[in-house]
Amino acid sequence: MRLYFFSIFFLIAIAGYTQIPVAGDPLPAWQKGYLDIHHINTGRGSAAFFILPDATTMLIDAGEMSPLDERLFTPRNAMIRPDSSRKPYEWIAAYIKQVAPKPAVDYALITHFHDDHFGAWYPQAPFAKSGKYQLTGITGVAELLPLRNLIDRGYPDYNYPYDIKNLAAKYGGGEIEFGHTMGNYFAFIAEKKQAGMKMFRLKAGSRKQIVLLNNAAAYPSFYIQNIKADQWIWTGKDSNVTAHFPPVDTADRKAWPDENSLSLALALHYGPFIYYTGGDNPGNVFPGDNPLRDVETPIAKAVGEVDIAITDHHGNRDAVNEFMVRTLKPRVWIGQTWSSDHPGHEVLARMTNTYIYPGQRDLFATNMLDANRYVIGPLIDRSYKSQQGHILVRVLPGGKTYYVIILDDMNPALTVKSVFGPYTSKINKNNPHQK
């Protein structure tokens, strides 16, 4: 009998181990109970695909910069990955089809309305089958994969901090042709809603808006806490929120919060494991800035200590402030990078400073450009475990252990380049599942 139970235990252990590959292997498929977080690198913006423990799927952002943007052809910008034979939205959809347990996306979230997060309109973009809108970023992904629920920061009114539906062309969102981009997005929403897609505005403070759809009862320690949406930031208690920005003064455009400051932010909890992601939320206030542009400090107060943190705004100089670094204390930092200012030198210095918080920390980036190395120097090579590739976080059942797996972003077959871990999730006294 003892030999029987030992054999069963051994087989279970081997089955679990086979989900952690070695370099050169194909990626073992997701299995029930695993939490897989794929940070997909196209070189054209952010995209993260989540396979939750019960096979519910979620996509956060689907960036696609305009191919007419002059910066794409300079050393300031990453090259398209794996190559230019497909458009970024096509590469994102192809990646998802390879790794997903089903050819559909249950939830898609757009953190904010910038091209590298949801796609830029440009005149040559292909049209949808209906001919009513063009395919770029999220509109392209949804043409290739069924999208069941779409969540953004503005639905249904899109009136904060101004009437985006009617004034986007006038006030812009930071990109060329922003008015066309938003008009294209609204046409996409109208058609997909008629076809059955559901639309929501992220509700800050809620942990019941994005839920497991297939077998939630089997994973009671998993939940997604909504941290921030527009001006609303969770207080860290119950579902209470506060308005970070005052009511908009329509006569003073300089007082309006910018698009980055309105980014969505979430924290995923799976047993002891906690993962933070926050779009382009800024936290460093420069002379002349509105002090309220620091949204990272109240975010960090609400979130507390985590295991993995995505660098806000790709690690740009206006983000990842000292309070956030000291408060989140992640064991792993992940940068969805594509530009020569990702990360800023001072941002990297903060993330690696053991006086701000002690202990080990590993850094990973999807793209590290030569321009960064020339300016920042050897600190980059000393700090990063991996500087190029898709970054997969694989959390084992129950959330106590996780790995970071780097996949070759030049090979559509997603060959494993390297594996880091196992990491042990922290015990966080603020997490009710760890008390």
C-alpha positions as CSV (number, residue, x, y, z in Angstrom):
1,M,0.0,0.0,0.0
2,R,2.8,2.4,0.9
3,L,4.5,1.6,-2.5
4,Y,1.2,2.4,-4.2
5,F,0.8,5.8,-2.7
6,F,4.4,6.6,-3.3
7,S,4.0,5.7,-7.0
8,I,0.9,7.9,-7.3
9,F,2.7,10.8,-5.7
10,F,5.7,10.3,-8.0
11,L,3.5,10.3,-11.1
12,I,1.8,13.5,-9.9
13,A,5.1,15.2,-9.2
14,I,6.4,14.2,-12.6
15,A,3.2,15.5,-14.3
16,G,3.6,18.8,-12.6
17,Y,7.3,19.0,-13.4
18,T,6.8,18.5,-17.1
19,Q,5.1,21.8,-17.2
20,I,8.4,23.5,-16.5
21,P,10.6,23.2,-19.6
22,V,14.3,23.6,-20.2
23,A,15.9,25.8,-22.8
24,G,15.4,24.6,-26.3
25,D,12.1,22.8,-25.5
26,P,8.7,23.6,-26.9
27,L,6.5,25.2,-24.3
28,P,4.5,22.7,-22.3
29,A,0.8,23.5,-22.5
30,W,-1.2,25.1,-19.7
31,Q,-3.1,22.8,-17.5
32,K,-6.0,23.3,-15.0
33,G,-4.9,24.9,-11.9
34,Y,-2.1,26.8,-13.5
35,L,-2.1,30.6,-13.8
36,D,-0.2,31.6,-17.0
37,I,0.6,35.2,-17.8
38,H,2.1,35.8,-21.2
39,H,3.7,39.2,-21.9
40,I,3.7,39.1,-25.7
41,N,6.4,41.1,-27.5
42,T,5.6,42.5,-30.9
43,G,7.9,45.5,-30.5
44,R,4.9,47.7,-31.1
45,G,3.4,48.1,-27.6
46,S,1.9,46.2,-24.7
47,A,0.0,42.9,-24.8
48,A,-0.5,40.5,-21.9
49,F,-2.5,37.3,-22.2
50,F,-3.7,35.5,-19.1
51,I,-4.9,31.9,-18.8
52,L,-6.6,31.7,-15.4
53,P,-6.7,28.5,-13.3
54,D,-10.1,27.4,-14.6
55,A,-9.3,28.2,-18.3
56,T,-10.9,31.6,-18.2
57,T,-8.9,33.9,-20.5
58,M,-8.1,37.6,-20.4
59,L,-6.1,40.0,-22.6
60,I,-4.8,43.2,-21.2
61,D,-4.0,45.6,-24.0
62,A,-3.2,45.0,-27.6
63,G,-0.8,47.7,-28.7
64,E,-0.1,48.5,-32.3
65,M,1.6,51.7,-33.3
66,S,1.0,53.2,-36.7
67,P,3.5,52.0,-39.3
68,L,3.6,55.6,-40.5
69,D,5.1,56.8,-37.3
70,E,8.6,58.0,-38.2
71,R,10.1,56.9,-34.8
72,L,9.6,53.2,-35.8
73,F,12.5,53.5,-38.3
74,T,15.0,54.9,-35.9
75,P,17.2,53.3,-33.1
76,R,14.8,54.8,-30.7
77,N,12.3,52.1,-31.3
78,A,12.3,48.3,-31.2
79,M,11.9,46.3,-34.4
80,I,8.7,44.4,-35.1
81,R,8.8,40.8,-33.7
82,P,9.1,38.2,-35.1
83,D,9.1,40.0,-38.5
84,S,7.0,42.2,-40.7
85,S,5.2,39.4,-42.6
86,R,2.2,40.0,-40.3
87,K,0.8,43.0,-38.5
88,P,1.1,43.2,-34.7
89,Y,-2.5,42.3,-34.1
90,E,-2.0,39.2,-36.2
91,W,1.0,38.2,-34.2
92,I,-0.9,38.7,-31.0
93,A,-3.8,36.6,-32.2
94,A,-1.5,33.9,-33.5
95,Y,0.3,33.7,-30.2
96,I,-3.0,33.4,-28.3
97,K,-4.2,30.6,-30.6
98,Q,-1.0,28.6,-29.9
99,V,-1.2,28.8,-26.1
100,A,-4.9,29.2,-25.2
101,P,-7.0,26.3,-24.1
102,K,-9.8,27.6,-26.4
103,P,-9.8,29.9,-29.4
104,A,-11.5,32.8,-27.6
105,V,-10.8,35.7,-25.2
106,D,-13.3,35.9,-22.3
107,Y,-12.1,39.3,-21.1
108,A,-10.2,42.0,-22.8
109,L,-9.1,45.2,-21.0
110,I,-7.8,48.4,-22.5
111,T,-5.9,50.2,-19.8
112,H,-6.1,53.6,-21.6
113,F,-6.5,55.1,-25.0
114,H,-2.9,55.2,-26.4
115,D,-1.8,53.5,-29.6
116,D,0.8,51.2,-27.9
117,H,-2.0,49.9,-25.7
118,F,-5.0,49.5,-28.0
119,G,-3.9,50.3,-31.6
120,A,-3.5,53.3,-33.8
121,W,-5.7,54.0,-36.8
122,Y,-3.9,54.6,-40.1
123,P,-5.3,55.0,-43.6
124,Q,-3.8,51.7,-45.0
125,A,-5.0,49.5,-42.1
126,P,-7.1,46.6,-43.5
127,F,-10.9,46.8,-43.1
128,A,-13.0,44.3,-41.1
129,K,-15.2,42.0,-43.1
130,S,-18.1,44.3,-42.5
131,G,-16.2,47.2,-43.9
132,K,-17.4,49.4,-41.0
133,Y,-14.0,49.8,-39.3
134,Q,-10.3,49.1,-39.8
135,L,-8.1,46.5,-38.1
136,T,-5.4,47.6,-35.7
137,G,-4.6,46.5,-32.1
138,I,-7.7,45.3,-30.3
139,T,-10.0,45.7,-33.3
140,G,-7.7,43.4,-35.3
141,V,-7.4,40.8,-32.5
142,A,-11.2,40.7,-32.1
143,E,-11.6,40.1,-35.9
144,L,-9.5,36.9,-35.5
145,L,-10.6,35.7,-32.2
146,P,-14.1,35.8,-30.5
147,L,-14.1,38.5,-27.8
148,R,-16.8,38.0,-25.2
149,N,-16.3,40.9,-22.8
150,L,-14.5,44.2,-23.4
151,I,-13.6,46.6,-20.5
152,D,-12.2,50.1,-20.8
153,R,-12.0,53.2,-18.8
154,G,-14.8,55.2,-20.5
155,Y,-17.8,53.1,-21.5
156,P,-20.6,54.0,-22.1
157,D,-20.3,57.8,-22.0
158,Y,-16.6,58.4,-22.7
159,N,-17.0,61.9,-21.2
160,Y,-14.0,62.1,-18.8
161,P,-12.1,64.4,-18.7
162,Y,-13.9,65.6,-21.9
163,D,-16.4,64.4,-24.4
164,I,-14.1,62.0,-26.2
165,K,-16.7,60.9,-28.7
166,N,-17.2,64.4,-30.1
167,L,-13.9,66.2,-29.2
168,A,-11.2,63.6,-29.6
169,A,-9.9,65.1,-32.8
170,K,-9.7,68.5,-31.1
171,Y,-8.1,67.6,-27.8
172,G,-6.2,64.5,-28.8
173,G,-4.8,61.7,-26.7
174,G,-1.1,62.0,-27.4
175,E,-1.0,60.5,-30.9
176,I,-1.4,61.6,-34.5
177,E,-4.9,60.9,-35.9
178,F,-6.3,60.3,-32.4
179,G,-9.7,61.4,-33.5
180,H,-9.7,58.8,-36.3
181,T,-8.4,56.1,-33.9
182,M,-11.3,56.7,-31.4
183,G,-13.9,56.9,-34.2
184,N,-12.7,53.6,-35.5
185,Y,-12.8,52.1,-31.9
186,F,-16.4,53.3,-31.5
187,A,-17.5,51.8,-34.8
188,F,-15.9,48.5,-33.7
189,I,-17.8,48.6,-30.4
190,A,-21.1,49.3,-32.1
191,E,-20.7,46.3,-34.4
192,K,-19.4,43.8,-31.9
193,K,-22.1,44.7,-29.4
194,Q,-24.7,43.8,-32.0
195,A,-22.9,40.5,-32.4
196,G,-23.1,39.8,-28.7
197,M,-19.9,41.2,-27.2
198,K,-20.6,42.8,-23.8
199,M,-19.0,46.1,-22.8
200,F,-18.2,47.4,-19.3
201,R,-16.4,50.2,-17.6
202,L,-13.9,49.0,-15.0
203,K,-15.3,49.6,-11.5
204,A,-12.5,50.5,-9.1
205,G,-12.7,48.7,-5.8
206,S,-14.5,45.7,-7.1
207,R,-13.2,42.1,-7.0
208,K,-16.4,40.7,-8.5
209,Q,-16.3,42.3,-12.0
210,I,-13.7,40.0,-13.5
211,V,-14.3,36.5,-12.3
212,L,-13.5,32.9,-13.1
213,L,-16.2,31.8,-15.6
214,N,-15.7,28.0,-15.8
215,N,-15.2,26.6,-12.3
216,A,-14.7,29.4,-9.7
217,A,-15.6,27.1,-6.8
218,A,-12.5,25.0,-7.4
219,Y,-10.2,28.0,-6.9
220,P,-11.5,30.0,-4.0
221,S,-8.2,31.8,-3.4
222,F,-8.2,33.4,-6.8
223,Y,-9.6,36.8,-7.5
224,I,-8.8,40.0,-9.4
225,Q,-8.9,43.2,-7.4
226,N,-9.7,46.3,-9.4
227,I,-7.4,49.1,-8.1
228,K,-8.0,52.1,-10.3
229,A,-10.2,53.4,-13.1
230,D,-10.1,57.0,-14.3
231,Q,-10.0,59.2,-11.2
232,W,-11.2,56.5,-8.9
233,I,-8.7,54.6,-6.7
234,W,-9.4,51.8,-4.3
235,T,-8.7,52.7,-0.7
236,G,-7.5,49.1,0.1
237,K,-10.6,48.4,2.3
238,D,-13.7,46.6,1.2
239,S,-14.8,48.2,-2.1
240,N,-14.3,51.8,-1.1
241,V,-12.8,54.2,-3.5
242,T,-11.8,57.9,-3.5
243,A,-11.7,60.4,-6.3
244,H,-8.0,61.3,-6.8
245,F,-8.7,64.2,-9.2
246,P,-11.2,67.1,-8.4
247,P,-14.2,67.7,-10.7
248,V,-13.0,68.8,-14.1
249,D,-12.8,72.5,-14.8
250,T,-13.9,72.6,-18.4
251,A,-12.4,76.1,-18.8
252,D,-8.9,75.1,-17.7
253,R,-7.5,72.4,-19.9
254,K,-4.2,72.4,-18.1
255,A,-6.0,71.1,-15.0
256,W,-7.3,68.0,-16.8
257,P,-5.7,64.7,-16.0
258,D,-3.8,63.3,-18.9
259,E,-4.5,60.0,-20.5
260,N,-1.7,58.1,-18.8
261,S,-2.9,59.3,-15.4
262,L,-6.3,57.7,-16.1
263,S,-5.0,54.2,-16.8
264,L,-6.6,51.1,-15.3
265,A,-4.8,49.2,-12.6
266,L,-5.4,45.6,-11.3
267,A,-4.0,43.1,-8.8
268,L,-4.3,39.4,-9.4
269,H,-4.4,37.2,-6.3
270,Y,-3.9,33.4,-6.3
271,G,-3.3,32.1,-2.8
272,P,-0.2,33.8,-1.6
273,F,0.8,35.0,-5.1
274,I,0.1,38.6,-6.0
275,Y,0.7,40.3,-9.4
276,Y,0.3,44.0,-10.1
277,T,-0.2,45.7,-13.5
278,G,-1.1,49.4,-14.1
279,G,-0.9,50.5,-17.6
280,D,0.9,53.9,-18.0
281,N,0.1,55.3,-14.5
282,P,2.7,57.9,-13.6
283,G,4.2,58.7,-10.2
284,N,7.1,61.1,-10.6
285,V,6.1,64.8,-10.6
286,F,8.4,67.2,-12.4
287,P,8.6,70.9,-11.9
288,G,5.4,72.5,-13.3
289,D,3.4,69.3,-13.2
290,N,0.1,69.0,-11.3
291,P,1.1,67.2,-8.1
292,L,-2.0,65.0,-8.6
293,R,-0.2,63.4,-11.5
294,D,1.4,61.1,-8.9
295,V,-1.2,58.4,-8.9
296,E,1.3,55.7,-8.1
297,T,1.5,56.6,-4.4
298,P,-2.2,56.0,-3.6
299,I,-2.2,52.9,-5.9
300,A,0.8,51.5,-3.9
301,K,-0.9,52.2,-0.6
302,A,-3.9,50.2,-1.7
303,V,-2.0,47.3,-3.3
304,G,0.7,46.7,-0.7
305,E,3.5,44.1,-1.2
306,V,3.4,41.9,-4.3
307,D,5.4,39.1,-5.9
308,I,5.5,40.5,-9.4
309,A,5.1,44.1,-10.6
310,I,4.8,45.3,-14.1
311,T,6.7,48.6,-14.4
312,D,4.2,51.4,-14.9
313,H,4.6,53.3,-18.2
314,H,7.1,50.7,-19.4
315,G,9.6,52.1,-16.8
316,N,9.5,55.6,-18.2
317,R,11.0,58.4,-16.2
318,D,7.7,59.7,-15.0
319,A,6.8,56.4,-13.4
320,V,7.8,53.8,-10.8
321,N,8.4,56.3,-8.0
322,E,10.3,55.6,-4.9
323,F,7.2,55.1,-2.7
324,M,5.9,52.5,-5.2
325,V,9.2,50.6,-5.2
326,R,9.4,50.6,-1.4
327,T,5.8,49.6,-0.9
328,L,5.4,46.9,-3.6
329,K,8.8,45.3,-3.0
330,P,8.4,42.8,-5.8
331,R,10.6,39.8,-6.2
332,V,10.3,40.1,-9.9
333,W,10.0,43.3,-12.1
334,I,8.7,42.9,-15.6
335,G,9.0,45.7,-18.2
336,Q,6.9,45.6,-21.4
337,T,9.5,47.7,-23.2
338,W,9.9,48.9,-26.8
339,S,11.6,52.3,-26.7
340,S,15.1,53.7,-25.9
341,D,13.7,55.4,-22.8
342,H,12.4,52.1,-21.3
343,P,13.6,52.1,-18.6
344,G,14.8,55.5,-17.5
345,H,18.2,55.4,-15.9
346,E,16.9,56.7,-12.6
347,V,14.0,54.3,-12.7
348,L,16.4,51.4,-13.0
349,A,18.5,52.7,-10.2
350,R,15.4,52.8,-7.9
351,M,14.2,49.3,-8.8
352,T,17.7,47.8,-8.0
353,N,18.4,49.9,-4.9
354,T,18.5,47.5,-1.9
355,Y,18.3,50.5,0.5
356,I,14.8,51.3,-0.8
357,Y,13.9,47.7,-0.1
358,P,16.2,44.8,0.9
359,G,16.5,41.4,-0.6
360,Q,16.9,39.9,-4.1
361,R,14.9,41.0,-7.1
362,D,15.1,39.8,-10.7
363,L,14.4,42.1,-13.7
364,F,13.1,41.1,-17.1
365,A,12.4,43.1,-20.2
366,T,10.7,42.3,-23.5
367,N,13.0,44.5,-25.5
368,M,16.3,46.2,-24.4
369,L,17.6,48.4,-27.1
370,D,21.3,49.1,-27.8
371,A,20.5,52.8,-27.2
372,N,19.7,52.0,-23.6
373,R,22.9,50.2,-23.1
374,Y,24.9,53.1,-24.6
375,V,23.4,55.6,-22.3
376,I,22.8,53.7,-19.1
377,G,25.9,51.4,-19.4
378,P,26.7,48.2,-17.5
379,L,24.0,48.6,-14.9
380,I,21.6,47.1,-17.5
381,D,23.6,43.9,-17.9
382,R,24.1,43.6,-14.1
383,S,20.4,44.1,-13.4
384,Y,18.4,42.1,-16.0
385,K,18.1,38.3,-16.1
386,S,16.6,38.5,-19.6
387,Q,16.5,41.5,-22.0
388,Q,14.7,40.1,-25.0
389,G,11.8,37.8,-25.6
390,H,8.2,37.0,-24.6
391,I,8.0,36.7,-20.8
392,L,5.7,34.0,-19.4
393,V,4.9,33.8,-15.7
394,R,3.7,30.3,-14.9
395,V,2.2,30.0,-11.4
396,L,1.7,26.5,-10.1
397,P,-1.6,25.3,-8.6
398,G,-2.4,27.0,-5.4
399,G,-0.1,30.0,-6.1
400,K,2.8,29.1,-3.8
401,T,5.4,28.6,-6.5
402,Y,6.0,30.3,-9.9
403,Y,8.5,30.4,-12.7
404,V,9.5,33.0,-15.3
405,I,10.0,31.5,-18.7
406,I,11.5,33.4,-21.6
407,L,10.3,32.5,-25.1
408,D,12.0,33.3,-28.3
409,D,10.2,36.2,-29.9
410,M,11.9,35.6,-33.3
411,N,10.4,32.1,-33.5
412,P,6.6,31.9,-34.0
413,A,6.8,28.3,-32.5
414,L,7.6,29.9,-29.1
415,T,10.7,28.0,-28.3
416,V,11.9,28.2,-24.7
417,K,15.1,30.4,-24.3
418,S,15.6,30.2,-20.6
419,V,13.8,29.4,-17.3
420,F,14.1,31.2,-14.0
421,G,12.9,29.9,-10.7
422,P,11.3,28.3,-8.8
423,Y,10.3,31.4,-6.9
424,T,8.3,31.1,-3.7
425,S,5.4,33.5,-3.2
426,K,5.4,35.7,-0.2
427,I,3.1,35.5,2.7
428,N,1.3,38.8,2.7
429,K,-0.7,39.6,5.8
430,N,-3.0,41.8,3.9
431,N,-4.2,38.9,1.8
432,P,-7.2,37.2,3.5
433,H,-6.3,33.9,1.9
434,Q,-3.0,33.9,3.8
435,K,-4.3,34.7,7.3
